[in-house]
Amino acid sequence: MMIDNPLTRLAALGQSLWLDYIRRDLIVSGELLRLIEEDGLRGMTSNPSIFEKAIAGSHDYDEDIRALALAGKSVQAIYEVLSVRDVQSAADEFRPLYEKTDGKDGYVSLEVNPHLAHDTKGTIDEARQLWDTLRRPNVFIKVPATAEGLPAIQQLIGEGISVNVTLLFGLPRYRQVAEAYIAGIEARAARGEAVNHVASVASFFVSRIDGLVDPLLEKLAAQGGEKADIAKMVRGQVAISSAKAAYQIYKEIFGTDRWRMLAAQGACVQRLLWASTSTKNPDYSDVKYVEALIGPETVNTVPPETLDAYRDHGDPKARLEQDVAEAGRILARLPELGISLDEVTRQLEDEGVEKFNQPFDKLMEVLARASSSVGR
């Protein structure tokens, strides 16, 4: 069965498959270990929305919440204990893979408070605290790719804290993210500090781009006229085209002499990670954002339903560098249609921060109610 499993064939094409999901019962039941052994799972990501669903949507955490509340812990402290325990447990499951791959895979990510997205100092302080609390080499601290997040990324990498750069949508911002990572590595190297086990991924959010652009294109297509045909041709292609362009930028940046000098000292490239890869539009294939983005030195983090779909009917082939010129032409047509990709990605960044703030706040409310009911 493993021979015929499309999930296990991704590694041979250079791509690591990670799961965009975490929940305690997944770990304690042995299901996570099965996914690692049978499906070739190589990492795990989390975010405030995932933790909100896990903690508020199950009774797995009730006993811990009660004990922590009786101990007088604040709501924020309770959340940190619960999330840290899950990430530590998952990281321990992945630790053999981390060792086997010499630190390339086997990571689990935990995000800083989403309300710190525009607070550089607050992000740095919380990232340091989480890193020290987790005490696992195979964890990533997730930091958003906001303007304020960029100096935090550089500082944290320079301190040897591995970072998953999240909420990345735009190509110009991706260049800045890669620069922040390289500058952080250079700072360590200049101080004579080891760079070989400092890791990072740049999480490029994919399907949300089509989710915002497609309705604009559909409106233009419905209006008719000379723009209608272009809009129909471009619909559903912008996100993948943007990701393919990002990969070409990745190859350019990490192919320079500047990077080669760092690589000679053991530095690891900052891999592109394809996030937001579930298909939102029922008109499209449920594996659309996996199939098109398979290529060397990349990661794809998928939710459970996309993992199951790909296991069932995925067709792994290296497609990331196919039709790159056509991808460039698709992006070039957007201005003709009055669509600015830079404006689209700025909007998505703002909305992305809020989409993490809302479930985080909802979870804090759930924990506050649960804490206040203890002892009644």
C-alpha positions as CSV (number, residue, x, y, z in Angstrom):
1,M,0.0,0.0,0.0
2,M,2.8,2.4,0.8
3,I,4.2,1.9,-2.7
4,D,0.9,3.1,-4.2
5,N,0.5,5.9,-1.7
6,P,0.8,9.3,-3.5
7,L,1.7,11.0,-0.3
8,T,4.9,8.9,0.2
9,R,6.0,9.7,-3.4
10,L,6.3,13.4,-2.7
11,A,9.6,13.1,-0.9
12,A,11.3,11.6,-4.0
13,L,10.3,14.7,-5.8
14,G,12.0,16.9,-3.2
15,Q,8.9,18.1,-1.4
16,S,8.2,17.6,2.3
17,L,4.6,17.0,3.4
18,W,3.5,18.7,6.6
19,L,0.1,18.6,8.3
20,D,-1.7,21.9,9.1
21,Y,-3.4,20.6,12.1
22,I,-2.8,19.7,15.8
23,R,-4.9,18.2,18.5
24,R,-4.1,16.2,21.5
25,D,-6.0,13.1,20.6
26,L,-4.1,12.9,17.3
27,I,-0.9,12.5,19.3
28,V,-2.0,10.3,22.2
29,S,-4.0,7.9,20.0
30,G,-0.9,7.0,17.9
31,E,-2.5,8.5,14.7
32,L,0.3,11.0,14.3
33,L,2.9,8.3,14.5
34,R,1.0,6.3,11.9
35,L,0.9,9.3,9.6
36,I,4.7,9.7,9.9
37,E,5.4,6.0,9.3
38,E,2.8,5.2,6.6
39,D,2.1,8.5,4.9
40,G,5.5,10.0,5.0
41,L,4.4,13.0,7.1
42,R,7.5,15.2,7.8
43,G,6.2,18.1,9.9
44,M,3.3,19.9,11.4
45,T,2.0,23.4,11.6
46,S,-0.5,25.1,13.9
47,N,-2.1,28.5,14.2
48,P,-4.6,30.2,16.6
49,S,-7.6,29.0,14.5
50,I,-6.4,25.4,14.8
51,F,-5.9,25.6,18.5
52,E,-9.3,27.3,19.0
53,K,-11.0,24.4,17.2
54,A,-8.9,21.8,19.1
55,I,-9.4,23.2,22.6
56,A,-12.9,24.6,22.3
57,G,-14.2,21.8,20.1
58,S,-13.3,18.8,22.3
59,H,-13.1,17.7,25.9
60,D,-9.5,16.6,25.7
61,Y,-8.3,19.6,27.6
62,D,-11.0,20.0,30.3
63,E,-9.0,18.3,33.0
64,D,-6.0,20.4,32.4
65,I,-8.0,23.6,32.2
66,R,-9.6,22.9,35.5
67,A,-6.3,22.1,37.2
68,L,-4.6,25.2,35.8
69,A,-7.6,27.4,36.8
70,L,-7.5,26.0,40.3
71,A,-3.8,26.8,40.4
72,G,-4.7,30.4,39.8
73,K,-3.3,30.6,36.2
74,S,-4.4,33.4,34.0
75,V,-6.4,32.7,30.8
76,Q,-3.3,33.6,28.7
77,A,-1.1,31.3,30.8
78,I,-3.6,28.4,30.5
79,Y,-3.5,28.8,26.7
80,E,0.2,28.8,26.7
81,V,0.5,25.7,28.8
82,L,-2.0,23.8,26.6
83,S,-0.5,24.8,23.3
84,V,3.1,24.3,24.5
85,R,2.3,20.8,25.8
86,D,0.8,19.8,22.4
87,V,3.7,21.2,20.4
88,Q,6.2,19.5,22.7
89,S,4.5,16.2,22.4
90,A,4.2,16.4,18.6
91,A,7.8,17.5,18.4
92,D,8.9,14.4,20.4
93,E,7.0,12.2,17.9
94,F,8.9,13.9,15.0
95,R,12.3,14.0,16.8
96,P,13.6,10.8,15.2
97,L,12.9,12.2,11.7
98,Y,14.5,15.5,12.7
99,E,17.7,13.6,13.7
100,K,17.6,11.3,10.6
101,T,17.3,14.3,8.2
102,D,20.0,16.3,10.1
103,G,17.5,19.0,11.0
104,K,15.8,19.4,7.6
105,D,12.4,18.1,8.6
106,G,10.5,17.0,11.7
107,Y,9.4,20.4,12.8
108,V,6.3,21.6,14.7
109,S,5.3,25.3,14.6
110,L,3.8,27.5,17.4
111,E,2.7,31.0,16.6
112,V,3.2,34.1,18.7
113,N,0.1,35.9,19.9
114,P,-1.5,37.2,16.7
115,H,-2.2,40.6,18.3
116,L,1.6,41.2,18.2
117,A,1.6,41.2,14.3
118,H,2.5,44.9,14.3
119,D,4.6,45.0,17.4
120,T,8.3,44.2,16.7
121,K,9.5,44.2,20.3
122,G,6.5,42.3,21.6
123,T,7.0,39.6,18.9
124,I,10.7,39.3,19.7
125,D,10.0,39.0,23.5
126,E,7.2,36.4,23.1
127,A,9.2,34.4,20.5
128,R,12.2,34.2,22.9
129,Q,9.9,33.2,25.8
130,L,8.2,30.5,23.7
131,W,11.5,29.1,22.4
132,D,12.9,28.9,25.9
133,T,9.7,27.2,27.2
134,L,9.4,24.7,24.4
135,R,13.0,23.5,24.8
136,R,13.0,21.5,21.6
137,P,15.4,21.9,18.7
138,N,12.7,20.8,16.2
139,V,10.2,23.6,16.7
140,F,9.5,26.7,14.7
141,I,8.2,30.0,16.2
142,K,5.7,31.4,13.7
143,V,6.2,35.2,13.0
144,P,3.9,37.0,10.6
145,A,5.5,38.6,7.5
146,T,4.2,42.1,8.3
147,A,6.5,45.1,8.0
148,E,7.0,45.0,11.8
149,G,7.6,41.3,11.6
150,L,10.7,41.6,9.3
151,P,13.1,43.0,11.9
152,A,11.8,40.5,14.4
153,I,12.6,37.7,12.0
154,Q,16.2,39.0,11.4
155,Q,16.8,39.4,15.2
156,L,15.4,36.0,16.1
157,I,17.3,34.1,13.4
158,G,20.5,36.0,14.5
159,E,19.8,34.6,18.0
160,G,19.5,31.1,16.7
161,I,15.7,30.8,17.1
162,S,14.2,28.9,14.2
163,V,11.3,30.8,12.5
164,N,8.4,29.9,10.4
165,V,7.5,33.1,8.6
166,T,3.7,33.1,8.2
167,L,1.0,35.2,6.5
168,L,3.2,35.7,3.4
169,F,1.3,36.7,0.3
170,G,3.2,39.1,-1.9
171,L,6.3,38.7,-4.1
172,P,8.0,42.0,-3.0
173,R,7.4,41.0,0.7
174,Y,8.9,37.6,0.0
175,R,12.1,39.2,-1.1
176,Q,12.2,41.1,2.2
177,V,11.5,38.0,4.2
178,A,14.4,36.1,2.5
179,E,16.7,39.1,3.1
180,A,15.7,39.2,6.8
181,Y,16.6,35.5,7.1
182,I,20.0,35.9,5.3
183,A,20.9,39.0,7.3
184,G,20.2,37.1,10.5
185,I,22.4,34.2,9.4
186,E,25.1,36.6,8.4
187,A,25.0,38.2,11.9
188,R,25.5,34.8,13.5
189,A,28.4,34.0,11.1
190,A,30.1,37.3,11.8
191,R,30.1,36.5,15.5
192,G,31.6,33.1,14.8
193,E,28.4,31.4,16.0
194,A,27.1,28.1,14.4
195,V,24.6,28.5,11.6
196,N,24.1,24.9,10.7
197,H,21.0,24.2,12.9
198,V,19.2,27.5,12.5
199,A,16.2,26.8,10.2
200,S,13.4,28.7,8.6
201,V,10.6,28.3,6.2
202,A,8.7,31.1,4.3
203,S,5.0,30.2,4.3
204,F,3.5,31.5,1.1
205,F,-0.3,31.5,1.4
206,V,-1.7,30.3,-1.9
207,S,-5.5,29.6,-2.2
208,R,-6.5,32.8,-0.5
209,I,-5.1,34.8,-3.5
210,D,-7.6,33.1,-5.8
211,G,-10.3,33.5,-3.2
212,L,-10.0,37.3,-3.5
213,V,-9.1,37.7,-7.1
214,D,-11.5,35.2,-8.7
215,P,-14.7,37.1,-7.8
216,L,-13.2,40.2,-9.5
217,L,-12.4,38.2,-12.6
218,E,-15.8,36.6,-12.6
219,K,-17.4,40.1,-12.5
220,L,-15.3,41.3,-15.4
221,A,-16.1,38.1,-17.4
222,A,-19.8,38.7,-16.9
223,Q,-19.6,42.2,-18.2
224,G,-18.4,41.1,-21.6
225,G,-16.2,43.2,-23.8
226,E,-12.5,42.7,-24.6
227,K,-11.5,42.2,-21.0
228,A,-13.9,39.3,-20.5
229,D,-11.8,36.7,-22.4
230,I,-8.7,37.7,-20.5
231,A,-10.6,37.5,-17.2
232,K,-11.9,34.0,-18.1
233,M,-8.4,32.8,-19.0
234,V,-6.8,34.2,-15.8
235,R,-9.5,32.9,-13.4
236,G,-8.1,30.3,-11.1
237,Q,-4.5,30.8,-12.2
238,V,-3.3,33.7,-10.3
239,A,-2.4,32.0,-7.0
240,I,-0.4,29.2,-8.6
241,S,1.3,31.6,-11.0
242,S,2.3,33.8,-8.1
243,A,3.7,30.7,-6.2
244,K,5.7,29.7,-9.3
245,A,7.1,33.2,-9.5
246,A,8.1,33.0,-5.8
247,Y,10.0,29.8,-6.5
248,Q,12.0,31.5,-9.2
249,I,12.8,34.3,-6.8
250,Y,13.9,31.6,-4.2
251,K,16.2,30.1,-6.8
252,E,17.7,33.5,-7.6
253,I,18.3,34.5,-4.0
254,F,19.7,31.2,-2.8
255,G,21.9,30.9,-5.9
256,T,24.0,34.0,-5.2
257,D,27.6,34.1,-4.2
258,R,26.4,35.8,-1.0
259,W,24.4,32.8,0.0
260,R,27.0,30.2,-1.2
261,M,29.5,31.7,1.3
262,L,27.0,31.1,4.1
263,A,26.1,27.6,2.8
264,A,29.8,26.7,2.9
265,Q,29.6,27.4,6.7
266,G,26.6,25.0,7.0
267,A,23.7,27.4,6.6
268,C,20.4,25.9,5.5
269,V,18.3,27.5,2.8
270,Q,15.0,29.0,3.9
271,R,12.6,26.7,2.1
272,L,9.3,28.0,0.6
273,L,6.3,26.4,2.3
274,W,3.0,26.4,0.5
275,A,0.3,27.2,3.0
276,S,-3.5,27.7,2.6
277,T,-3.5,24.8,0.2
278,S,-7.1,23.5,0.8
279,T,-9.4,24.3,-2.1
280,K,-12.1,26.7,-1.3
281,N,-13.8,26.8,-4.7
282,P,-15.9,23.7,-5.4
283,D,-15.3,24.3,-9.2
284,Y,-11.6,23.3,-8.7
285,S,-9.9,20.1,-7.9
286,D,-9.6,19.4,-4.2
287,V,-5.9,18.8,-4.7
288,K,-5.3,21.8,-7.0
289,Y,-2.9,23.6,-4.7
290,V,-0.8,20.4,-4.1
291,E,-0.5,19.0,-7.6
292,A,0.7,22.2,-9.2
293,L,3.3,23.1,-6.6
294,I,5.5,20.0,-6.3
295,G,9.2,20.8,-6.6
296,P,12.6,20.4,-5.0
297,E,13.3,22.0,-1.6
298,T,9.7,22.9,-0.9
299,V,7.2,22.1,1.8
300,N,3.4,21.8,1.5
301,T,1.4,21.9,4.6
302,V,-2.1,20.6,4.2
303,P,-5.2,20.2,6.4
304,P,-6.5,16.7,7.2
305,E,-9.1,16.7,4.5
306,T,-6.6,17.6,1.8
307,L,-4.2,15.0,3.1
308,D,-6.9,12.4,2.7
309,A,-7.9,13.6,-0.8
310,Y,-4.3,13.4,-2.0
311,R,-3.8,10.0,-0.5
312,D,-6.9,8.9,-2.5
313,H,-6.3,10.4,-5.9
314,G,-3.1,12.5,-6.0
315,D,-0.8,12.3,-9.0
316,P,2.7,13.4,-7.9
317,K,4.8,15.0,-10.6
318,A,7.4,17.8,-10.5
319,R,5.2,20.6,-11.9
320,L,6.5,23.7,-10.0
321,E,8.8,24.7,-12.9
322,Q,6.4,23.8,-15.7
323,D,4.9,26.8,-17.6
324,V,6.9,29.4,-15.7
325,A,6.8,31.8,-18.6
326,E,3.0,31.4,-18.9
327,A,2.7,32.1,-15.2
328,G,4.6,35.3,-15.8
329,R,2.2,36.3,-18.6
330,I,-0.8,35.6,-16.4
331,L,0.5,37.9,-13.7
332,A,1.3,40.5,-16.3
333,R,-2.3,40.6,-17.6
334,L,-3.7,41.6,-14.2
335,P,-3.0,45.4,-14.6
336,E,-4.9,45.3,-17.9
337,L,-7.9,44.2,-15.9
338,G,-7.4,46.9,-13.3
339,I,-6.2,44.5,-10.7
340,S,-3.1,45.2,-8.7
341,L,-1.6,42.1,-7.2
342,D,0.3,44.2,-4.7
343,E,-2.9,45.7,-3.4
344,V,-4.5,42.3,-3.3
345,T,-1.7,40.9,-1.2
346,R,-1.7,43.9,1.2
347,Q,-5.4,43.3,1.7
348,L,-4.9,39.6,2.3
349,E,-2.2,40.4,4.9
350,D,-4.5,42.7,6.8
351,E,-7.3,40.2,6.6
352,G,-5.0,37.4,7.6
353,V,-4.0,39.0,10.8
354,E,-7.6,39.6,11.7
355,K,-8.5,36.0,10.8
356,F,-6.0,34.8,13.4
357,N,-7.0,37.5,16.0
358,Q,-10.7,36.4,16.0
359,P,-10.3,32.7,16.8
360,F,-7.6,33.6,19.4
361,D,-10.0,36.0,21.1
362,K,-12.8,33.5,20.9
363,L,-10.5,30.9,22.6
364,M,-9.6,33.3,25.3
365,E,-13.3,33.8,26.0
366,V,-13.9,30.0,26.1
367,L,-11.0,29.6,28.6
368,A,-12.2,32.5,30.7
369,R,-15.7,30.9,31.0
370,A,-14.2,27.5,31.8
371,S,-11.9,29.1,34.4
372,S,-14.6,31.1,36.1
373,S,-16.9,28.0,36.4
374,V,-14.2,26.1,38.4
375,G,-15.2,25.6,42.0
376,R,-18.8,26.6,41.5
